[in-house]
Amino acid sequence: MIRATENNIELTSPTMIPKASGYLWNDEMMIHVNCRGYAVAQFMQPEPAKYSYAPNLEAKTFMQPEQPYYAHHPGRFIYIKDQDNGEMFSAPYEPMRVLPEKYTFSVGKHNINWKVEHKDILIEMTLSLPKKEAMELWRVKVTNRSEKKRNISIYPSFTIGYMSWMNQSGEYHEDLQGIICSSITPYQKYQDYDKIKNLKDKTYLLADRKPVAWEVNQGEFEGEGGITNPSALQQDKLSKGESRYEMPIGVLQYNLELNPGAEEEYRFVFGPAKTDENVARIREEYFIQDGFEQAEIEYANYIAEGKGSIQIKTPDAELDNFVNHWLPRQVYYHGITNRLSTDPQTRNYLQDNMGMIYIKPEIARGAFLMALSQQKASGAMPDGIILHKDAELKYINQVPHTDHCVWLPICLSAYLDETNDYGILDEIVPFSGVKEEATVFEHINRAMHWLINDRDERGLNYINQGDWNDPMNMVGYKGKGVSGWLTTASAYAFMIWADICETVNQAETGKEFKQEADKSNEIINKYLWDGNWYARGITDDNVVFGISKDKEGRIFLNSQGWALLSGAANKEKKEKLLKAVTEQLESPYGVEMLAPAYTKMRVDVGRVTQKHPGSAENGSVYNHAAIFYIYALYTAGEEDNAYRLLRKMIPGPDLEDIKQRGQLPVFIPNYYRGSYRQIPRTAGRSSHLFNTGTVSWVYRTLIDGLFGLQGTKEGLRIKPQLPSHWEEASIQRSFRGVELTIDIKREDNVDSIEVYLNGEYVEDGVIKDLKSDSEYNIKVKIPLAK
Amino acid sequence: MIRATENNIELTSPTMIPKASGYLWNDEMMIHVNCRGYAVAQFMQPEPAKYSYAPNLEAKTFMQPEQPYYAHHPGRFIYIKDQDNGEMFSAPYEPMRVLPEKYTFSVGKHNINWKVEHKDILIEMTLSLPKKEAMELWRVKVTNRSEKKRNISIYPSFTIGYMSWMNQSGEYHEDLQGIICSSITPYQKYQDYDKIKNLKDKTYLLADRKPVAWEVNQGEFEGEGGITNPSALQQDKLSKGESRYEMPIGVLQYNLELNPGAEEEYRFVFGPAKTDENVARIREEYFIQDGFEQAEIEYANYIAEGKGSIQIKTPDAELDNFVNHWLPRQVYYHGITNRLSTDPQTRNYLQDNMGMIYIKPEIARGAFLMALSQQKASGAMPDGIILHKDAELKYINQVPHTDHCVWLPICLSAYLDETNDYGILDEIVPFSGVKEEATVFEHINRAMHWLINDRDERGLNYINQGDWNDPMNMVGYKGKGVSGWLTTASAYAFMIWADICETVNQAETGKEFKQEADKSNEIINKYLWDGNWYARGITDDNVVFGISKDKEGRIFLNSQGWALLSGAANKEKKEKLLKAVTEQLESPYGVEMLAPAYTKMRVDVGRVTQKHPGSAENGSVYNHAAIFYIYALYTAGEEDNAYRLLRKMIPGPDLEDIKQRGQLPVFIPNYYRGSYRQIPRTAGRSSHLFNTGTVSWVYRTLIDGLFGLQGTKEGLRIKPQLPSHWEEASIQRSFRGVELTIDIKREDNVDSIEVYLNGEYVEDGVIKDLKSDSEYNIKVKIPLAK
């Protein structure tokens, strides 16, 4: 039912995994399409907007976890009618839900495809995007697979929906061979007119072939038959209707006489526009000229640029497929779009760009400098990074969080490892709101000092209205509560930064931060060790939480993994906390973020406790937290624990697992439902949100951890940590302009890792003096598994 | 197809007028239900909230004009299945859309009813409300109308929908015999927790009879069959499912064995609650005790209190039915709920209470004092009146409008006419924001002076960001633009106030305002007369608009009618402007507010020009504006013109007219689509919004104009203005505690109106010295029509 091909993942049922989906994006837009034909599309102007709307006035909001679908959910469909016998079905599957005889949903990297065959009529649909414009490029091919001539009508049907209560209308334009619907974005204050007047408030559907009829009026199209069986399809021809302050739809009709084996292809462009003239330009460019084909090619190239820096071959073919194709694509999506936000959260912006280090490090470099240019002279980082001149900090970025500084050295260290570009530390960058500027080195020093200063008398970091955990907003809003995790993360950041300082001959500074790291670890152990694991924090009222006596939120994952990273946990503590995590947090779908999930508001912890148990931060397998833990496990030499949990991030390979998660292995979602011990029925379900800080860390974990191919000042350190059930693995590694081939194999009589470069033993396992014109065939012998 | 009974309007097709609807309300909520089973319900806590949600995250917004319905629109349905043969249908009509053999939708004043008969199964559904709680009371009766025994299952199905992305779940409670779904209203800032923590975030469905099974999980219920044919109905029994962060629904299953002629009744309560304990209390009160029946009775009494002060019998039975039943109900709804707003716009609040004068004048009195207590010492009125301690001025009330003061004397004069309570003028009322207080008389003087002072050098009133016409927001936002209409309305207000001043022996003050009125009228004629009608205003850039040389927005209705009221228009001008209105603005569905409707933004007029042509303020038959004009026509002695337009406010009586309007004659909507000359296809369509300042003016127009039964200081002045095609009319008039019977008849040899009280000729036509123990049989002879 599910099959991976070279470039695609195929699903052969529209009902087995109803929310199975893929996504495409470009510089201007994003579209998330499911196997049944429903779609969520947004474009940026510069804030997110729609051109295919719900049937009611939807809230302006981010994407919804576990996106609810419903009959009139926006989608792209083809109704097909056999004019000889009146039989109808719709492709891909919605809205008619006639189960086709053959069905394939095929998610590609630069397109999404369906093959739907029913009663010997084959419908092939392909969606792609151009590189730069917000629009969808559709191909629809109809093939007569029967032995007789067929008289077919097809009705491409694009949801336009409830555009606006102020003004919405639409009509077919003969001259443009397409439908244009117009609206006005609702507003009330004249000051807002300037904001809305340049918006692309039109939605158009252009066709390369002239339709025989059309319908722009959704009510007229549906009639009493409704969307599942539109009355207008009973007519010989659609009524050529228009919409005048009526819900618009874009439906075209084509009549085909197909001989046996014959096929016809149609192409459509669907998207937003500001004026009819813009639409005319698009028609000219895409259909009169050869822009359509060019755009498809250009887009394929654009996506292909999102190639990662490793290609792997392991005993796990599904892992290989995911890591070689889908993971770098998702990392690239984050790095290049910044989640289609004009004010990404600072921690997201930094971590998303940490992923970009492995794809286009120059973009990551620019992003780090951009972020630092918005740092305050105090060292504090803002809650969001403004990327557009008209943007402002919105929603969650108006709530003060205290963790943003820790990500600076953590993400930068990955950049330095990968690029060796220590020159970045000498770049001069301004501070925000003052005339002062300083080197990147000084910027990060200040960030570290800010973390040192933003602590209580015990030396624990204030949490204010949240740390990494956004909705943990009431632990410290009165000004006293502290974050155990943030104290630990600060210790780790100090350590990382100390190492960098030493590397760049700033030993004194490095020593200072090393001491701060040690001091922080002591404090953590003094105040937060609960006997078998670390507590999550201490509230405004001095109540330690995330501890054994809590009935809910008894153990938090982040507090454990980061204590491994920071070095706070000694061997004894490490073993205890590993056991606690396995017993209390591990599920078949990954490791949960906290347990037991809260079932009611805890007012001294906050909003996280009000989320549904097992969803999002309230006890889901929140993959961002999970990968922190996995990264820490590799750091701690726990390769089997690490790999077992890492593998659970990717749906499959078992069909049952994929069904339960409800998602194809084409992305890692921000969460799978948790609370496995409380609500097993729903555990494992994907949020279907592909925006997540997880993926950059997964990539880093593969490189630093599993395959052990991390850069150093001198070169590439080879130190794989394969799970014990793997005998071997091969990796193609692109690194600082050099291509390396690394073959790892377990061998008898090997006590520790042995690295051979072109047959020569490499003493310290570090490949040095890399030259782009050299060949790098590396054999790595590792000991047999115990 | 449409029939009026004593208390109801009946419609016998679910497809002929798909949006046909009725509404119910109480102190806490409002529900608008259509003939097919869809519903929009809101309750106040204190801001409007939902308990039956859309399938996606809807914007928090006011009701939508021409409410869009779609397959998963919230509704209340009964699926019916014949267990012997598997046949199914749904009542009232949605979601299955099986056309029943017999169907009646019957809108009552205190309940809404359906009778749906299909395959000899009769389903009767009745919706009522209690007086004080936000909840729906449902009765469902199933009758076997066939000659054989029938095995039936019914499945009451109540939409709960997408409650919240933060948290939503639901389950059946055996002990409560009902479904409770829980959610958390989404929020992000901890400061908002206090606002949401006491919200009624639960939705419950309680049953008086124990169901055999249930389903709380919408996805499970629908399956691949979808909402139009839910898969779960194929099972013998529903699966007793629950919802865990899944879209909930409330479905119960009952199995009935019905002998020929036998019937069974079921009752349900559906609504919002804060806690499970609240639901238990409701069950106890409504089902264990007899609260359900009591609530129905109490509610009928509550609605019955909304009786108007006239009962009429005219040659137009449909008019009689509307005026005797539906109009006062709609007026009462406005007066008692203030449109379920915590900060009604000042002009709406005053005019809605103007209607209440004819129903419960003591409430109107309180409202006038409330409004004046929020007046500034400068005389300025705020944009909205705060009715709840936690309320704040929202949306449109944050945009400054300049007309609010004019409504004070205009509405107060109706109150004085009706009650003779001149004592109100001596009430002491504070000003807002200062320690000062003053009599109502002084308050209104200041309001009038504010209008006099808020004028430009020519003496024209500034419009700022709008006058009565909210979206006319860019005529004067730079501080120079003026409103012709507001200048005229001020003249009328001064005149009205001058009359009141004279009546209360404040002749000097009266004279001053009379002079101001005259001066204003001169100014209007000087600057705004365009040759055949009055202009609407002059923009910031000194451009006169609403004039013959404008291609769009050439003529505005309000400028004409109010010039009749203010006396600005002399006989010649009057004739010209009447002709202009008839030719350019009158349509089969009433008189339009402006024409031609704007088809593109006019930046020196504003947002009104961006609304869809023919909708709302952009050229619809905006009934509020229309009734101003009609009132003015009566003032100007234009009884035939006035009645012709008045009659067009009510759908019907022709079926074709009702179908085009798409609305039953149970309320007057805020608009019917206009632009009859531009877009005839859609002209006449009702907005279905029953919140409108129209209805209080319709009531006043009937009393002051058509039937001429206006109060004076001495008593009741009888001065009817029947249309020439009426030979007679009879009215029961409740007035100052007295019941009067007035029979009006055209007679030969009568030159002017002759009034006879109990057979005695009344010289001046004023019935004086009213005593509640006297009988008042009044005969009015009027001349034959010319």
HADDOCK unambig.tbl for C-alpha pairs under 7 A between the chains (distance, minus, plus):
assign (segid A and resid 55 and name CA) (segid B and resid 68 and name CA) 6.98 0.50 0.50
assign (segid A and resid 55 and name CA) (segid B and resid 70 and name CA) 6.71 0.50 0.50
assign (segid A and resid 56 and name CA) (segid B and resid 68 and name CA) 6.61 0.50 0.50
assign (segid A and resid 57 and name CA) (segid B and resid 58 and name CA) 5.76 0.50 0.50
assign (segid A and resid 57 and name CA) (segid B and resid 59 and name CA) 5.66 0.50 0.50
assign (segid A and resid 58 and name CA) (segid B and resid 57 and name CA) 5.76 0.50 0.50
assign (segid A and resid 58 and name CA) (segid B and resid 58 and name CA) 4.19 0.50 0.50
assign (segid A and resid 58 and name CA) (segid B and resid 59 and name CA) 4.89 0.50 0.50
assign (segid A and resid 59 and name CA) (segid B and resid 57 and name CA) 5.67 0.50 0.50
assign (segid A and resid 59 and name CA) (segid B and resid 58 and name CA) 4.91 0.50 0.50
assign (segid A and resid 59 and name CA) (segid B and resid 59 and name CA) 3.81 0.50 0.50
assign (segid A and resid 64 and name CA) (segid B and resid 165 and name CA) 6.88 0.50 0.50
assign (segid A and resid 68 and name CA) (segid B and resid 55 and name CA) 6.98 0.50 0.50
assign (segid A and resid 68 and name CA) (segid B and resid 56 and name CA) 6.62 0.50 0.50
assign (segid A and resid 70 and name CA) (segid B and resid 55 and name CA) 6.72 0.50 0.50
assign (segid A and resid 70 and name CA) (segid B and resid 72 and name CA) 6.71 0.50 0.50
assign (segid A and resid 71 and name CA) (segid B and resid 71 and name CA) 6.16 0.50 0.50
assign (segid A and resid 71 and name CA) (segid B and resid 72 and name CA) 6.62 0.50 0.50
assign (segid A and resid 72 and name CA) (segid B and resid 70 and name CA) 6.70 0.50 0.50
assign (segid A and resid 72 and name CA) (segid B and resid 71 and name CA) 6.61 0.50 0.50
assign (segid A and resid 165 and name CA) (segid B and resid 64 and name CA) 6.87 0.50 0.50
assign (segid A and resid 166 and name CA) (segid B and resid 611 and name CA) 4.95 0.50 0.50
assign (segid A and resid 166 and name CA) (segid B and resid 612 and name CA) 6.34 0.50 0.50
assign (segid A and resid 167 and name CA) (segid B and resid 610 and name CA) 6.96 0.50 0.50
assign (segid A and resid 167 and name CA) (segid B and resid 611 and name CA) 5.09 0.50 0.50
assign (segid A and resid 167 and name CA) (segid B and resid 612 and name CA) 4.36 0.50 0.50
assign (segid A and resid 168 and name CA) (segid B and resid 612 and name CA) 6.70 0.50 0.50
assign (segid A and resid 184 and name CA) (segid B and resid 610 and name CA) 6.98 0.50 0.50
assign (segid A and resid 188 and name CA) (segid B and resid 396 and name CA) 6.60 0.50 0.50
assign (segid A and resid 189 and name CA) (segid B and resid 399 and name CA) 6.65 0.50 0.50
assign (segid A and resid 190 and name CA) (segid B and resid 473 and name CA) 6.51 0.50 0.50
assign (segid A and resid 190 and name CA) (segid B and resid 474 and name CA) 6.75 0.50 0.50
assign (segid A and resid 245 and name CA) (segid B and resid 612 and name CA) 6.34 0.50 0.50
assign (segid A and resid 396 and name CA) (segid B and resid 188 and name CA) 6.58 0.50 0.50
assign (segid A and resid 399 and name CA) (segid B and resid 189 and name CA) 6.61 0.50 0.50
assign (segid A and resid 473 and name CA) (segid B and resid 190 and name CA) 6.52 0.50 0.50
assign (segid A and resid 474 and name CA) (segid B and resid 190 and name CA) 6.79 0.50 0.50
assign (segid A and resid 610 and name CA) (segid B and resid 167 and name CA) 6.96 0.50 0.50
assign (segid A and resid 611 and name CA) (segid B and resid 166 and name CA) 4.94 0.50 0.50
assign (segid A and resid 611 and name CA) (segid B and resid 167 and name CA) 5.10 0.50 0.50
assign (segid A and resid 612 and name CA) (segid B and resid 166 and name CA) 6.34 0.50 0.50
assign (segid A and resid 612 and name CA) (segid B and resid 167 and name CA) 4.37 0.50 0.50
assign (segid A and resid 612 and name CA) (segid B and resid 168 and name CA) 6.72 0.50 0.50
assign (segid A and resid 612 and name CA) (segid B and resid 245 and name CA) 6.35 0.50 0.50
